[in-house]
Amino acid sequence: MGSDVTTDIHPVSEELTSAPGTPWRDPRRYFWLLGLLAPLSPFAAWVLVELFGLGLFWAAGAILLVVIIPLVDLVSGVDKSNPPDRVMAALEDDRYYRWCTYLFLPIQFAGLVFACYMWTTAPMGWPERFAMAATVGVVAGVGINAAHELGHKRPQHERWLAKVALAQSFYGHFYVEHNFGHHLRVATPDDPASARYGESFWAFLPRSVVGGVRSAWVYEKARLARRGLRTWSPRNDVLNAWAMSIALFAVLIAAFGWSVAPWLVVQAVLGFTFLEAANYLEHYGLLRAKKANGRYERVAPEHSWNSDHVCSNVFLYHLQRHSDHHANPLRRYQTLRSMPDAPQLPAGYAVLIVLAFVPPLWRRVMDPRLLEHYDGDLSRINRVGT
């Protein structure tokens, strides 16, 4: 790397270069901070309600997800550009990008505490309380995405931060299942988190939730047995992650009373529902072929749907470049590449999650794209009944 790449706290400056090359600037460097708008949405909800006197704004997080982000996506369009190979190593090492995800967590939990305070002190009816639960649920869902980014990394503290981020949604087993189950079985009938052609989201949801819990427990039990450790112990990553949720909920109920308990449950359910909706669309109908020895082929970019819509990618730390993520799961979000040969989604996740909730609309939009990807050959598709 050239001399304009620093090596202190921020090892990558705004410009990256190599000796024979020209400087390269990350066009989204400071836009990644916009991802913090999601955990700030409970506070924004209160400000909007105070300004306009409309209880509708307690749903500010949901409005951000289903209205604002899709509209900005429509204006900002698609960006398929990738960082040049010469800057990838330095870009990976830039700690600035890590802090963009680290900062999500304290704001996330501050918003949850604030929501509990509002549920118990603000003049809210049941619809307003549910609207606030929807806002906090969106934060929980995006928090699972932050946990997804952190949980794939080698540093132990980032893996623990992943479990902390999952505490709000009571979905700590995701840390185990996603890394050691889903990534091994993705785009096969054996994977509960890979949706099948013809399977509605509402049929997929219980299959993925139950299958994910079961898979995480089986994997963790086997891992501990290989190390000569007891299943029921603090070393169990499913149990210690769930323990964080129990402790969090217990503290909030002790501080604010039992009246917040139902809303904590509602926001957690909404949070993991948003996560499972993302799971649903990421691999819908895609199938890895079996080799002669009966094993599935190696995971490749064509086994995940890709989206390069700018706004939703910024808010989700490039989760939509899912094709590169599965091909290179340790790669940090700022270096994930667009994969032109992967099947392409027609919109960002925010739009497609809403479509997934309405199965006829989903099938009308996505089924023709899936069939086109496989040239109409149903034998190559992961479908119901296979």
C-alpha positions as a printed Julia matrix, in Angstrom:
386×3 Matrix{Float64}:
   0.0     0.0     0.0
   1.11    3.57   -0.6
   2.03    6.17    1.96
  -1.46    7.64    2.19
  -2.77    4.55    3.96
  -2.35    5.23    7.66
  -1.52    2.53   10.17
  -2.83    4.0    13.44
  -6.35    3.91   14.89
  -7.89    4.17   11.42
  -5.58    2.11    9.19
  -7.48    3.21    6.08
  -7.98    6.88    5.32
 -10.63    8.27    3.02
  -8.35    7.42    0.11
  -6.67    4.1    -0.53
  -3.93    3.49   -2.99
  -1.23    1.05   -3.98
   2.16    1.94   -5.36
   1.32    1.4    -9.03
  -2.29    2.52   -8.76
  -4.34    5.64   -8.28
  -6.13    6.65   -5.07
  -9.5     5.05   -4.39
 -12.17    6.61   -2.2
 -14.94    4.62   -0.54
 -18.02    6.55   -1.75
 -20.11    5.21    1.14
 -17.57    5.67    3.95
 -19.68    8.07    6.02
 -23.04    6.83    4.78
 -22.59    3.64    6.83
 -23.39    5.76    9.9
 -26.96    6.0     8.55
 -27.39    2.44    9.8
 -27.65    3.97   13.27
 -30.94    5.64   12.3
 -32.72    2.33   12.87
 -31.86    2.02   16.6
 -32.54    5.75   17.0
 -36.11    5.3    15.69
 -37.77    4.92   19.15
 -36.44    8.37   20.06
 -37.47    9.74   16.68
 -40.96    8.33   17.27
 -41.31   10.32   20.49
 -40.07   13.52   18.82
 -42.54   13.13   15.93
 -45.46   12.42   18.26
 -44.58   15.49   20.33
 -44.31   17.67   17.22
 -47.4    16.49   15.34
 -49.58   14.94   18.03
 -50.23   11.82   15.91
 -49.98    8.41   17.58
 -49.18    6.93   14.17
 -45.62    8.14   14.59
 -44.99    5.69   17.41
 -44.53    3.33   14.45
 -41.61    5.4    13.14
 -39.35    2.33   12.87
 -41.88    0.46   10.75
 -42.43    3.58    8.62
 -38.68    3.8     8.1
 -38.58    0.15    6.96
 -41.6    -0.05    4.7
 -41.92    3.52    3.38
 -38.81    5.69    3.66
 -36.1     3.17    2.75
 -37.98    1.87   -0.34
 -38.57    5.43   -1.55
 -34.91    6.38   -1.1
 -33.93    3.11   -2.8
 -36.09    4.13   -5.75
 -34.29    7.47   -6.02
 -30.75    6.27   -5.25
 -31.04    3.24   -7.51
 -28.48    0.46   -7.88
 -24.71    0.57   -7.46
 -22.79   -2.46   -8.7
 -19.31   -0.99   -8.2
 -16.78   -2.92   -6.12
 -13.6    -1.86   -4.32
 -10.5    -2.7    -6.37
  -8.56   -5.79   -5.31
  -5.52   -3.75   -4.32
  -7.37   -2.05   -1.44
  -9.3    -5.02   -0.06
  -6.87   -5.97    2.73
  -6.52   -2.42    4.03
 -10.25   -1.81    3.77
 -10.9    -4.95    5.83
  -8.55   -3.68    8.54
 -10.08   -0.22    8.83
 -11.49   -0.04   12.37
 -13.85    2.78   11.45
 -16.21    0.29    9.81
 -16.18   -1.93   12.89
 -17.22    0.98   15.09
 -20.17    1.61   12.8
 -21.5    -1.78   13.95
 -20.26   -1.58   17.54
 -22.14    1.7    18.1
 -25.38    0.05   17.04
 -25.55   -1.94   20.27
 -25.62    0.78   22.98
 -28.16    2.77   20.96
 -30.21   -0.4    20.43
 -30.53   -1.06   24.16
 -31.04    2.6    25.03
 -33.99    2.55   22.63
 -35.42   -0.56   24.29
 -35.19    1.04   27.74
 -36.77    4.2    26.36
 -39.63    2.16   24.86
 -40.3     0.55   28.24
 -40.4     4.01   29.8
 -42.88    5.19   27.16
 -45.09    2.11   27.54
 -45.43    2.84   31.26
 -45.6     6.66   31.33
 -46.84    8.02   27.99
 -50.58    8.49   27.33
 -50.85    5.54   24.92
 -53.74    3.33   23.95
 -53.29   -0.28   22.82
 -52.74    0.71   19.15
 -50.0     3.2    20.12
 -48.3     0.66   22.36
 -48.33   -1.86   19.53
 -46.97    0.78   17.16
 -44.07    1.39   19.54
 -43.54   -2.39   19.79
 -43.36   -2.47   15.98
 -40.7     0.25   16.03
 -38.66   -1.58   18.65
 -39.23   -4.83   16.75
 -37.66   -3.3    13.64
 -34.67   -2.32   15.8
 -34.48   -5.89   17.1
 -34.61   -7.25   13.55
 -31.88   -4.94   12.31
 -30.0    -5.8    15.5
 -30.03   -9.45   14.43
 -28.43   -8.27   11.21
 -25.72   -6.45   13.19
 -25.24   -9.68   15.15
 -24.96  -11.51   11.83
 -22.08   -9.25   10.79
 -20.28   -9.55   14.14
 -20.9   -13.26   14.65
 -18.99  -14.24   11.52
 -15.77  -12.63   12.64
 -12.78  -14.31   14.32
 -12.2   -11.9    17.28
 -13.84  -13.38   20.36
 -15.19  -10.04   21.57
 -17.11   -9.56   18.31
 -18.71  -12.97   18.69
 -19.82  -12.07   22.21
 -21.18   -8.75   20.95
 -23.21  -10.75   18.42
 -24.9   -12.63   21.25
 -25.51   -9.37   23.1
 -27.24   -7.91   20.03
 -29.45  -11.02   19.81
 -30.62  -10.7    23.42
 -33.4    -8.23   22.6
 -35.1   -10.64   20.2
 -34.49  -13.75   22.37
 -32.85  -15.31   19.31
 -29.43  -16.16   20.68
 -29.44  -19.63   19.11
 -29.14  -17.86   15.73
 -25.46  -17.3    16.54
 -24.89  -21.07   16.5
 -27.36  -22.18   13.84
 -26.48  -19.54   11.27
 -22.72  -20.02   11.41
 -22.56  -23.79   11.79
 -25.85  -24.99   10.31
 -27.15  -22.61    7.67
 -23.78  -21.91    6.06
 -23.13  -25.63    5.65
 -26.57  -26.59    4.34
 -27.65  -23.43    2.52
 -29.65  -23.89   -0.68
 -30.48  -27.52    0.09
 -33.69  -29.21    1.3
 -31.86  -29.99    4.56
 -31.62  -26.32    5.55
 -34.6   -24.95    7.51
 -33.53  -21.38    6.66
 -33.6   -21.91    2.86
 -37.09  -21.3     1.48
 -38.51  -23.63   -1.15
 -40.22  -22.73   -4.4
 -43.96  -22.64   -3.78
 -43.56  -22.3    -0.01
 -45.28  -19.23    1.42
 -43.53  -17.14    4.02
 -46.17  -18.14    6.58
 -45.4   -21.82    6.0
 -41.65  -21.13    6.02
 -41.72  -19.13    9.26
 -42.54  -21.93   11.75
 -40.35  -24.4     9.83
 -37.36  -22.08   10.02
 -37.91  -21.02   13.64
 -38.39  -24.55   15.0
 -35.78  -26.05   12.69
 -33.27  -23.36   13.64
 -33.67  -23.99   17.37
 -33.42  -27.75   16.9
 -30.38  -27.47   14.63
 -28.56  -25.09   16.99
 -29.13  -27.4    19.95
 -27.97  -30.53   18.07
 -24.84  -28.79   16.84
 -23.94  -27.3    20.21
 -24.54  -30.57   22.03
 -22.21  -32.36   19.6
 -19.56  -29.63   19.84
 -19.47  -29.82   23.63
 -19.4   -33.64   23.57
 -16.35  -33.57   21.3
 -14.61  -31.44   23.92
 -15.68  -33.63   26.8
 -17.97  -30.94   28.23
 -21.5   -31.21   29.59
 -24.39  -29.99   27.43
 -26.01  -28.13   30.32
 -23.17  -25.79   31.17
 -22.21  -22.11   30.8
 -20.01  -23.13   27.86
 -23.14  -23.94   25.84
 -23.45  -21.02   23.39
 -27.18  -21.53   23.0
 -27.8   -21.46   26.75
 -25.51  -18.55   27.55
 -27.09  -16.52   24.72
 -30.6   -17.27   25.99
 -29.44  -16.41   29.51
 -28.58  -12.91   28.29
 -32.17  -12.5    27.08
 -33.62  -13.78   30.35
 -31.42  -11.38   32.33
 -32.32   -8.46   30.05
 -36.06   -9.09   30.25
 -35.89   -9.66   34.02
 -34.11   -6.36   34.59
 -36.59   -4.45   32.43
 -39.6    -6.03   34.15
 -38.07   -5.32   37.58
 -37.47   -1.7    36.6
 -40.76   -0.94   34.81
 -43.21   -3.55   36.07
 -45.01   -6.52   34.55
 -47.0    -4.25   32.23
 -44.03   -4.13   29.84
 -43.73   -7.93   29.63
 -46.33   -8.45   26.85
 -44.72   -5.72   24.73
 -41.28   -7.18   25.22
 -42.64  -10.43   23.82
 -44.36   -8.66   20.92
 -41.24   -6.75   19.9
 -39.1    -9.91   20.13
 -41.52  -11.86   17.92
 -41.64   -9.02   15.4
 -37.84   -8.79   15.47
 -37.18  -12.41   14.59
 -40.06  -12.37   12.12
 -38.27   -9.63   10.18
 -35.09  -11.71   10.33
 -36.87  -14.8     9.06
 -38.42  -12.75    6.25
 -34.88  -11.86    5.16
 -33.92  -15.54    5.39
 -36.94  -16.38    3.24
 -35.99  -14.13    0.36
 -32.22  -14.73    0.45
 -32.3   -18.26   -0.97
 -35.87  -18.72   -2.22
 -35.98  -21.77   -4.51
 -32.22  -21.89   -5.07
 -30.58  -25.32   -5.01
 -27.04  -26.65   -4.97
 -26.58  -29.61   -7.27
 -25.48  -32.99   -5.91
 -22.21  -34.48   -7.07
 -21.66  -38.13   -7.99
 -20.56  -38.95   -4.43
 -23.89  -37.71   -3.06
 -22.49  -34.51   -1.58
 -23.72  -31.08   -2.56
 -21.53  -28.86   -4.67
 -19.63  -26.07   -2.97
 -21.58  -22.92   -2.11
 -21.24  -20.39   -4.93
 -22.64  -16.89   -5.57
 -25.51  -18.29   -7.65
 -26.95  -19.95   -4.53
 -28.04  -16.64   -2.97
 -30.13  -13.79   -4.33
 -28.17  -10.54   -4.74
 -29.35   -6.95   -4.51
 -27.33   -3.78   -5.09
 -29.95   -1.23   -4.08
 -27.99    1.49   -2.34
 -30.11    2.73    0.56
 -31.22   -0.65    1.91
 -27.66   -1.96    1.59
 -26.37    0.91    3.73
 -28.98    0.28    6.42
 -28.29   -3.46    6.44
 -24.48   -3.39    6.27
 -24.41   -4.89    2.77
 -26.48   -7.9     3.8
 -28.06   -7.74    0.36
 -24.76   -8.64   -1.26
 -25.57  -12.04    0.11
 -24.06  -13.96   -2.75
 -20.55  -12.8    -1.9
 -21.24  -13.26    1.81
 -21.95  -16.98    1.39
 -19.0   -17.44   -0.92
 -16.73  -15.56    1.55
 -18.43  -15.6     4.99
 -15.5   -14.06    6.89
 -15.39  -11.0     4.64
 -16.43   -7.77    6.37
 -19.42   -5.88    5.07
 -17.5    -2.95    3.56
 -15.62   -5.28    1.19
 -18.54   -7.42    0.02
 -18.77   -7.38   -3.75
 -21.63   -7.29   -6.2
 -21.95  -10.61   -8.02
 -23.32  -10.05  -11.54
 -23.67  -13.79  -12.21
 -25.85  -14.33   -9.13
 -29.65  -14.18   -9.43
 -30.74  -10.58   -8.91
 -33.6    -9.33   -6.75
 -35.89   -6.72   -8.33
 -35.75   -4.45   -5.27
 -34.13   -4.08   -1.86
 -35.01   -6.18    1.16
 -37.41   -3.6     2.58
 -39.74   -3.95   -0.41
 -39.38   -7.73   -0.69
 -40.07   -8.34    3.0
 -43.43   -6.62    2.53
 -44.07   -8.74   -0.58
 -43.17  -11.89    1.35
 -45.96  -11.14    3.82
 -48.45  -11.33    0.9
 -47.79  -14.71   -0.8
 -49.71  -14.08   -4.06
 -47.74  -10.88   -4.66
 -44.49  -12.62   -3.77
 -45.07  -15.48   -6.2
 -46.15  -13.14   -8.98
 -42.88  -11.18   -8.65
 -40.36  -13.86   -7.71
 -41.45  -17.14   -9.28
 -40.84  -16.0   -12.89
 -37.35  -14.79  -11.91
 -36.53  -18.08  -10.24
 -37.74  -20.1   -13.23
 -35.76  -17.88  -15.6
 -32.63  -18.41  -13.5
 -32.96  -22.18  -13.97
 -34.24  -22.01  -17.57
 -37.58  -23.41  -16.45
 -36.02  -26.7   -15.25
 -37.94  -27.62  -12.08
 -35.51  -30.45  -11.32
 -32.84  -27.84  -10.53
 -35.04  -25.95   -8.06
 -35.38  -26.39   -4.29
 -39.13  -26.86   -4.21
 -41.84  -28.09   -1.88
 -41.82  -31.88   -1.74
 -38.11  -32.34   -2.5
